[in-house]
Amino acid sequence: GHLSTFASSASLYEIGFNHFFKGKDSGTPGDHVYFQGHAAPGVYARAFLERRLNEDDLDAFRREIGREGRGLSSYPHPRLMPDFWEFPTVSMGLGPLTALYQARFNRYLLNRKIDDTSASRVWAFLGDGECDEPETLGSISLAAREHLDNLVFVVNCNLQRLDGPVRGNGKIIQELEATFRGAGWNVIKVIWGSKWDELLARDTSGALLNKMNTTVDGEFQRYTVEDGNYIRENFFGPDPRLREMVSHLSDEDLQNLPRGGHDYRKLYAAYRAAIENSGSGRPTAILCKTVKGWTLGDDIEGRNATHQIKKMTDAQLKTLRDRLHLNEEISDADLEAEDPPYYRPPVDSVEYQYMIERRRALGGAMPRRTTTVRKAISLPSDDVYKEFEAGSGDQSVSTT
């Protein structure tokens, strides 16, 4: 599976899982979440942590046919996993487009008093490269015309598509902001993490803001893979005001200045603002700046080949383990084995209990597909059609 897509968007999903995505256990329609297809392995991993999937299930990733249809499909698809995935999303552009019409259909159900979807929200997770697919943005003006403030697009702007930059000599986030705003959407940008707040507060001349706004995406990608000294000399260094601004920070501090899409507090604030946008009549697009392959190590983070990397070496796995502070739980010998082990915290751990409690408070596990009829619909009597059955006299009634 694709490691780097979920690594870049893990924070985006965790904020949703722990604080916003509403399940269906309470008897309500709940939220409808369209997961980005390439992030499916991370969603399976979370279901494994929750004890919804076991090791045999994970072993059967992309092997559903060999297990009589009981494996894990490569991407979200309810036909292949009818009890797990609600919506197919991997065809690029299909997820956002169908999410938009799901939000419209929810309003149809509400307005005609067929079902109470007033508290339901539709979340679509997509990538910045995916926005070049004509289906992705092709109907966004309809969402504004229909006043679908129950719809949220979360765009993972890691600045990379399958094999390189999305806009190497441009700025995809500003481009998308203009597109969504022009179509009548509410736009929220989550660009810089909290460690930038001090620097931005001291930027009384606007020099830092100007530098951010004039640095193209290709240069930001270079900063992602370089060390702190390179960032000091090339991003801050040319302007004496910026060099002085970061003189108290070490090279390591500069290298660790985060993108907003990896900052839980910034993301929570953005999601909360999207929820509070209800009643405005405008759908919301949240544009989150991230790093593709986040936490996976220097050999993977931000590299042009990162999307195609599907396996990690022993050394890379050890680096990841150390970054996640799992040294006591996973030994070097475990990672040097032919098949590195699966790991999940025990059921009495703080981490597991927190995950389960949050999902319980929000209405149950997600994703999960149910086909129970929540509300029976009584059709009108056929008598209303009797006057048309004879046709026009010269012609019989049309049944098409």
C-alpha positions as CSV (number, residue, x, y, z in Angstrom):
1,G,0.0,0.0,0.0
2,H,0.9,3.7,-0.2
3,L,2.8,4.7,3.0
4,S,3.4,8.3,2.3
5,T,-0.2,9.5,1.6
6,F,-1.5,8.4,5.0
7,A,1.7,9.5,6.8
8,S,1.0,13.1,5.5
9,S,-2.6,13.0,6.4
10,A,-2.7,11.0,9.7
11,S,-3.2,14.1,11.8
12,L,-6.1,15.2,9.5
13,Y,-7.9,11.9,10.1
14,E,-7.1,11.6,13.8
15,I,-8.6,14.9,14.7
16,G,-11.7,13.8,12.8
17,F,-11.9,10.3,14.4
18,N,-11.3,11.6,18.0
19,H,-13.4,14.8,17.9
20,F,-15.7,15.2,14.9
21,F,-16.8,12.2,12.9
22,K,-20.2,11.1,14.2
23,G,-21.2,7.4,14.0
24,K,-24.6,5.8,13.7
25,D,-24.9,3.9,17.0
26,S,-27.3,6.6,18.4
27,G,-29.8,5.8,15.7
28,T,-29.1,9.0,13.7
29,P,-27.7,9.0,10.1
30,G,-24.3,10.1,11.5
31,D,-21.6,11.7,9.3
32,H,-20.6,10.5,5.9
33,V,-16.8,10.4,5.4
34,Y,-15.2,9.9,2.0
35,F,-11.7,8.7,2.8
36,Q,-8.9,9.4,0.3
37,G,-8.2,6.1,-1.5
38,H,-4.5,6.0,-1.1
39,A,-4.9,6.5,2.7
40,A,-6.7,3.2,3.1
41,P,-3.8,1.3,4.8
42,G,-3.8,3.9,7.6
43,V,-7.6,3.4,8.1
44,Y,-7.0,-0.3,8.3
45,A,-4.2,0.2,10.8
46,R,-6.5,2.2,13.1
47,A,-9.2,-0.5,12.8
48,F,-6.5,-3.0,13.9
49,L,-5.7,-0.8,16.9
50,E,-9.4,-0.8,17.8
51,R,-9.6,-4.6,17.6
52,R,-12.0,-4.4,14.6
53,L,-9.4,-6.2,12.5
54,N,-6.9,-8.9,13.4
55,E,-3.5,-9.9,12.2
56,D,-5.0,-12.4,9.7
57,D,-7.0,-9.6,8.2
58,L,-3.9,-7.4,7.8
59,D,-1.9,-10.3,6.3
60,A,-4.7,-10.4,3.6
61,F,-4.3,-6.8,2.5
62,R,-4.8,-6.8,-1.3
63,R,-5.6,-10.6,-1.2
64,E,-9.4,-10.5,-0.8
65,I,-10.0,-12.9,-3.7
66,G,-7.7,-15.6,-2.2
67,R,-9.6,-15.4,1.1
68,E,-13.0,-15.9,-0.5
69,G,-13.7,-12.2,-0.5
70,R,-12.7,-11.7,3.2
71,G,-9.4,-9.8,2.7
72,L,-8.7,-6.1,2.8
73,S,-9.2,-4.3,-0.5
74,S,-6.5,-2.1,-1.8
75,Y,-8.8,1.0,-1.7
76,P,-12.2,1.8,-0.2
77,H,-14.9,-0.1,-1.9
78,P,-18.2,-1.3,-0.4
79,R,-18.6,-4.1,-2.9
80,L,-15.4,-5.7,-1.9
81,M,-15.9,-5.0,1.9
82,P,-19.6,-4.5,2.3
83,D,-19.5,-4.2,6.2
84,F,-16.6,-1.8,6.3
85,W,-16.4,0.8,3.5
86,E,-19.4,3.0,2.8
87,F,-18.2,4.8,-0.3
88,P,-15.8,4.0,-3.2
89,T,-13.3,6.8,-3.6
90,V,-10.1,5.7,-5.3
91,S,-10.9,6.8,-8.9
92,M,-9.4,10.2,-8.7
93,G,-12.1,12.9,-8.4
94,L,-14.9,10.4,-7.7
95,G,-14.8,10.9,-3.9
96,P,-15.2,14.6,-3.9
97,L,-17.8,14.6,-6.6
98,T,-20.0,12.0,-5.0
99,A,-19.5,13.6,-1.5
100,L,-20.9,16.8,-2.9
101,Y,-24.0,15.0,-4.2
102,Q,-24.3,13.1,-0.9
103,A,-24.5,16.4,0.9
104,R,-27.2,17.6,-1.6
105,F,-29.1,14.3,-1.1
106,N,-29.0,14.7,2.7
107,R,-30.6,18.1,2.2
108,Y,-33.3,16.5,0.0
109,L,-34.1,14.0,2.7
110,L,-34.3,16.8,5.3
111,N,-36.3,19.2,3.3
112,R,-38.9,16.6,2.4
113,K,-39.0,15.3,6.0
114,I,-38.0,11.8,4.8
115,D,-35.2,11.7,7.3
116,D,-33.6,14.0,9.9
117,T,-30.1,14.7,8.5
118,S,-29.9,18.1,10.1
119,A,-26.9,17.1,12.3
120,S,-25.2,15.0,9.6
121,R,-22.1,16.3,7.9
122,V,-20.3,15.1,4.8
123,W,-16.5,15.1,4.9
124,A,-14.4,14.5,1.8
125,F,-10.6,14.0,2.1
126,L,-8.6,14.6,-1.1
127,G,-5.2,15.5,-2.3
128,D,-3.9,18.7,-3.9
129,G,-2.8,16.7,-7.0
130,E,-6.3,15.1,-7.1
131,C,-7.7,18.6,-7.6
132,D,-6.4,18.5,-11.2
133,E,-8.9,15.8,-12.0
134,P,-11.9,17.4,-13.8
135,E,-14.4,15.5,-11.5
136,T,-12.9,16.9,-8.3
137,L,-13.7,20.6,-8.8
138,G,-16.2,20.2,-11.7
139,S,-19.4,20.7,-9.5
140,I,-18.2,22.9,-6.7
141,S,-20.2,25.9,-7.9
142,L,-23.4,23.7,-7.4
143,A,-22.5,23.2,-3.7
144,A,-22.5,26.9,-3.2
145,R,-25.7,27.5,-5.2
146,E,-27.5,24.8,-3.2
147,H,-26.2,26.3,0.1
148,L,-24.6,23.0,1.2
149,D,-23.0,24.2,4.4
150,N,-23.2,20.5,5.6
151,L,-20.2,19.8,3.3
152,V,-16.5,20.0,4.1
153,F,-13.6,19.3,1.8
154,V,-10.3,18.6,3.6
155,V,-7.5,19.0,1.0
156,N,-4.2,17.4,2.0
157,C,-1.7,19.8,0.4
158,N,1.5,17.9,0.6
159,L,2.6,19.6,-2.6
160,Q,3.3,16.3,-4.3
161,R,1.4,14.1,-6.8
162,L,2.4,10.6,-7.8
163,D,5.9,11.3,-9.1
164,G,6.8,14.9,-8.4
165,P,5.5,18.4,-7.4
166,V,1.9,19.5,-8.0
167,R,3.0,23.0,-8.8
168,G,6.8,23.2,-8.7
169,N,7.0,26.8,-9.9
170,G,3.7,27.9,-8.5
171,K,1.6,27.8,-5.3
172,I,-1.2,25.2,-5.3
173,I,-2.7,26.3,-2.0
174,Q,-3.2,29.9,-3.2
175,E,-4.6,28.5,-6.5
176,L,-7.1,26.3,-4.7
177,E,-8.1,29.1,-2.4
178,A,-8.9,31.3,-5.3
179,T,-10.9,28.5,-7.0
180,F,-13.0,27.7,-4.0
181,R,-13.6,31.3,-2.9
182,G,-14.5,32.2,-6.5
183,A,-17.1,29.4,-6.4
184,G,-18.6,30.8,-3.2
185,W,-17.0,28.5,-0.6
186,N,-15.8,29.3,2.9
187,V,-12.0,28.6,2.8
188,I,-9.9,27.9,5.8
189,K,-6.1,27.5,5.4
190,V,-3.9,25.6,7.9
191,I,-0.5,26.4,6.6
192,W,2.0,26.8,9.6
193,G,2.3,25.0,12.9
194,S,2.3,26.6,16.3
195,K,6.1,26.9,16.5
196,W,5.8,29.6,13.8
197,D,3.4,31.7,15.9
198,E,6.2,33.5,17.8
199,L,8.0,34.4,14.6
200,L,4.9,35.6,12.9
201,A,4.0,37.7,16.0
202,R,7.4,39.4,15.7
203,D,7.0,40.0,12.0
204,T,6.0,43.7,12.4
205,S,7.5,44.6,9.0
206,G,5.7,41.9,7.1
207,A,9.1,40.5,5.8
208,L,8.4,36.9,6.9
209,L,4.9,36.9,5.5
210,N,6.2,38.3,2.2
211,K,8.9,35.6,2.1
212,M,6.3,32.9,2.7
213,N,4.1,34.3,0.0
214,T,6.8,34.6,-2.6
215,T,8.4,31.2,-2.1
216,V,7.1,28.7,-4.6
217,D,6.2,25.1,-3.8
218,G,9.3,23.6,-5.4
219,E,11.5,25.6,-3.0
220,F,9.4,24.5,0.0
221,Q,9.9,20.9,-1.1
222,R,13.6,21.5,-1.1
223,Y,13.5,22.9,2.4
224,T,11.7,19.8,3.5
225,V,14.6,17.5,2.6
226,E,17.4,19.8,3.7
227,D,18.9,20.5,7.1
228,G,18.4,23.5,9.4
229,N,21.5,25.3,8.2
230,Y,20.3,25.2,4.6
231,I,17.0,26.7,5.7
232,R,18.7,29.4,7.7
233,E,20.9,30.4,4.8
234,N,18.4,30.2,2.0
235,F,15.0,30.9,3.5
236,F,15.9,33.4,6.3
237,G,19.4,34.3,5.4
238,P,19.1,36.6,2.3
239,D,17.0,39.1,4.3
240,P,18.9,40.5,7.4
241,R,15.6,41.1,9.2
242,L,14.7,37.4,8.9
243,R,18.2,36.2,9.8
244,E,18.0,38.2,13.0
245,M,14.5,36.9,13.7
246,V,15.8,33.3,14.0
247,S,19.2,34.0,15.5
248,H,18.1,32.5,18.8
249,L,17.0,29.2,17.1
250,S,19.3,26.3,16.5
251,D,19.5,24.6,13.1
252,E,17.6,21.7,14.6
253,D,14.8,24.1,15.7
254,L,14.6,25.5,12.1
255,Q,14.4,22.0,10.7
256,N,11.6,21.1,13.0
257,L,9.4,24.2,12.3
258,P,6.2,22.3,11.4
259,R,3.6,22.5,8.7
260,G,0.1,23.3,9.9
261,G,-1.4,20.0,8.7
262,H,0.6,18.2,11.4
263,D,-0.4,20.5,14.3
264,Y,-3.3,19.0,16.2
265,R,-4.4,22.3,17.8
266,K,-4.4,24.2,14.5
267,L,-6.4,21.4,12.8
268,Y,-8.9,21.2,15.6
269,A,-9.5,24.9,15.4
270,A,-10.0,24.6,11.6
271,Y,-12.5,21.7,11.9
272,R,-14.3,23.6,14.7
273,A,-14.6,26.7,12.5
274,A,-16.0,24.5,9.7
275,I,-18.7,23.1,12.0
276,E,-19.5,26.6,13.2
277,N,-20.0,27.7,9.6
278,S,-23.3,25.9,9.6
279,G,-26.1,28.3,8.8
280,S,-24.0,30.4,6.5
281,G,-25.1,28.6,3.3
282,R,-21.5,28.1,2.2
283,P,-19.6,24.8,2.0
284,T,-16.2,24.7,3.5
285,A,-12.8,23.8,2.0
286,I,-9.9,23.3,4.5
287,L,-6.5,23.5,2.8
288,C,-3.9,21.9,5.0
289,K,-0.2,22.1,4.2
290,T,1.6,18.9,5.0
291,V,4.8,16.9,4.2
292,K,4.3,13.7,2.1
293,G,5.9,10.8,4.1
294,W,5.8,12.7,7.4
295,T,7.7,10.9,10.2
296,L,8.9,8.1,7.8
297,G,12.5,9.2,7.8
298,D,14.9,11.3,5.8
299,D,15.0,8.7,3.0
300,I,11.2,9.0,2.4
301,E,9.9,12.4,3.6
302,G,9.3,14.8,0.8
303,R,11.2,12.8,-1.8
304,N,9.9,12.7,-5.3
305,A,9.8,8.9,-5.1
306,T,8.0,8.8,-1.8
307,H,4.6,7.8,-3.3
308,Q,6.1,4.7,-4.9
309,I,7.9,3.5,-1.7
310,K,5.8,0.7,-0.3
311,K,8.4,-1.1,1.9
312,M,10.9,0.1,4.5
313,T,14.3,-1.3,5.4
314,D,15.3,-2.5,8.9
315,A,17.1,0.8,9.4
316,Q,14.2,2.9,8.3
317,L,11.8,0.9,10.5
318,K,14.1,1.5,13.5
319,T,14.1,5.3,12.8
320,L,10.3,5.3,12.6
321,R,10.1,3.3,15.9
322,D,12.4,5.8,17.6
323,R,10.4,8.8,16.3
324,L,7.3,7.2,17.7
325,H,8.9,6.5,21.1
326,L,8.2,2.7,20.9
327,N,11.7,1.5,21.8
328,E,10.6,-0.4,24.8
329,E,7.7,-2.1,23.0
330,I,9.5,-3.1,19.7
331,S,13.1,-4.4,19.9
332,D,15.8,-4.3,17.2
333,A,15.5,-8.1,16.9
334,D,11.8,-7.7,16.1
335,L,12.5,-5.4,13.3
336,E,15.4,-7.4,11.9
337,A,13.2,-10.5,11.6
338,E,12.0,-11.6,8.2
339,D,8.5,-10.3,9.0
340,P,8.5,-7.4,11.4
341,P,5.6,-7.8,13.9
342,Y,2.4,-5.9,14.1
343,Y,2.1,-3.7,17.2
344,R,-0.9,-2.3,19.0
345,P,-1.2,-1.1,22.6
346,P,-2.8,-3.5,25.1
347,V,-6.5,-3.0,25.8
348,D,-5.8,-1.6,29.3
349,S,-3.4,1.1,27.9
350,V,-4.2,4.8,28.0
351,E,-4.0,5.0,24.2
352,Y,-6.5,2.2,23.5
353,Q,-8.9,3.4,26.1
354,Y,-8.8,6.9,24.8
355,M,-9.5,5.8,21.2
356,I,-12.4,3.6,22.2
357,E,-13.9,6.2,24.5
358,R,-13.8,8.9,21.9
359,R,-15.5,6.8,19.3
360,R,-18.1,5.7,21.8
361,A,-18.8,9.3,22.7
362,L,-19.2,10.2,19.0
363,G,-21.6,7.3,18.1
364,G,-19.5,4.3,17.3
365,A,-16.7,3.0,15.1
366,M,-15.9,4.4,11.6
367,P,-15.8,3.5,8.8
368,R,-18.6,1.0,9.1
369,R,-21.3,0.3,6.5
370,T,-24.8,-0.7,7.7
371,T,-27.8,-1.5,5.5
372,T,-30.5,-1.4,8.1
373,V,-33.6,0.6,7.0
374,R,-33.8,3.3,9.6
375,K,-37.2,4.7,8.5
376,A,-39.8,3.0,6.5
377,I,-41.3,5.0,3.6
378,S,-45.0,4.6,2.7
379,L,-45.6,5.0,-1.0
380,P,-48.8,6.7,-2.2
381,S,-51.6,4.6,-3.6
382,D,-51.5,3.7,-7.3
383,D,-54.9,5.4,-7.6
384,V,-53.2,8.7,-8.4
385,Y,-52.0,7.2,-11.7
386,K,-55.3,5.8,-12.9
387,E,-56.3,8.8,-15.0
388,F,-53.2,8.4,-17.0
389,E,-53.4,4.6,-17.7
390,A,-55.7,5.1,-20.7
391,G,-53.1,7.2,-22.5
392,S,-54.2,10.1,-24.7
393,G,-56.8,8.2,-26.6
394,D,-54.8,7.9,-29.8
395,Q,-51.6,6.6,-28.1
396,S,-51.1,4.4,-25.1
397,V,-49.4,5.7,-22.0
398,S,-45.6,5.9,-22.1
399,T,-43.8,3.9,-19.5
400,T,-40.3,5.2,-20.1
